């Protein structure tokens, strides 16, 4: 009897408000996420809109509006000013990225798969170099370059980025190689393969993802570097794009539209890499936090 | 002997890197400390020992205390802001939302842009010019009818460095989000389920199960943000240039070397930066390597 009275539980009326509330919470979530996205993209809007404005439209009255007349004048000016420095940046970033990635692969391999007594100590010894403020080596470094007559200009910067890139690249590759199953290494050992054979025919063929992660990381941080460049490169003709950009925009006579197009121009290479390979970029970031 | 033949080549292969790090990290740090203790105060190098003279100079230098005040305010605002925004974003994304990939890419994209380039826009956004020369956010405030919010931004006398932290928060909160997101996803689902079975409300599940699991991630984030903040340089140069009102130790060091040619004093700042960062990093490294070994 009691069961029959209890049977018609008013299921629907109870569930409906809860579902509606859940729906509202979900909506709120999307609204907040979208708001954050808008705030984060706001500088991008400003950059693009301003960079396509003509000289007459950059006054405060039109600060946030889209250009009446889209023009690439500012872009042309920015390009004329920065193109030699963009060239310098490429001359810097390509060899530095390639060499430091290769070095990182070898170091990471040894530190995880061909270990020697004290390998962990060496790794920690490396890692500290990743976190130091580079200011703490900058004065002696420039002095040393002078003392040993190191070829001036870009080569000094390439060298510096390779050396100070050793810790992060070793970290990225070591984390990655740690996931290679021991069985695979055991098989190589059975074949009496030496270190280089093992690296070349077992480890290297499956290293592509780590190479991409390390290369993106190095490319981005070397391209965006300002500190090393501003201390090491004294000849303005050899400045990479960051230093040149700061020089252009730091002088308050440069109009906003030119400043903005110069900033976009200087950021395009890393942004393109980010858009195409963002997934790997994220992995590099996580490695930077040590616990990949 | 056979064992050496086994690991010898590995050590040999890594030894050039060990040598480079030994010389260019540890050796040059030592050299820098030596410079800071010397009397190299002009363009002409000198290595005569002068003890702590440069440090004492710094201590009595009014600019230095301004620097310290600035870096403190900047660091606190930056760390609190980036942690809060990053945690909020991760919390909202944690259970999986449609378009998660899109949101993640948007939040993280500032990491791909240099502080120098970002500084160009942020200087425009935070333009302190009054009235008809105003640009950026002050104009927005005016148009939205909240003109009283318009302010001096990074040129504000007391809170300027807090405004300076805004672009840094913008740049790094996506990174903090990624860290926290990984942390959230690392909490075993069974644990949450078990707590729910015990009748815990969703709030209590977070309070007692999920958040305690985020402690190591929070520590990592704190240390990463902290060490970025102490040595902040590009951003300040891009937005504030060399003026004292936005000066921080790394910028002052640059001015001392390039304009004043006071190498000993510059090296002293660099050494102090290193000490500040080491106090954060060394315990962290030891802790990380140790817990890795235990795993």
Interface residues (C-beta under 8 A of the other chain):
Chain A: X29 X30 X32 X33 X36 X37 X39 X40 X41 X42 X43 X46 X47 X50 X60 X63 X64 X103 X106 X107 X110 X111 X114 X115 X116 X117 X119 X120 X122 X123 X124 X125 X126 X127 X128 X129 X131 X132 X133 X134 X135 X136 X137 X138 X139 X140 X141 X143 X144 X163 X164 X166 X167 X170 X194 X195 X196 X220 X223 X224 X225 X226 X227 X230 X231 X242 X245 X246 X249 X250 X256 X259 X260 X262 X263 X264 X266 X267 X270 X271 X273 X274 X278 X281 X282 X285 X286 X288 X289 X290 X291
Chain B: X7 X8 X9 X10 X11 X13 X14 X17 X18 X20 X21 X24 X25 X28 X29 X31 X32 X35 X45 X85 X88 X89 X92 X93 X97 X103 X104 X105 X106 X107 X108 X109 X110 X111 X112 X113 X114 X115 X116 X117 X118 X119 X120 X121 X122 X123 X124 X125 X132 X133 X134 X135 X136 X139 X140 X143 X170 X174 X175 X178 X179 X182 X216 X220 X221 X224 X227 X230 X231 X233 X234 X237 X238 X241 X250 X253 X254 X257 X263 X266 X267 X269 X270 X271 X273 X274 X277 X278 X281 X282 X285 X286 X288 X289 X293
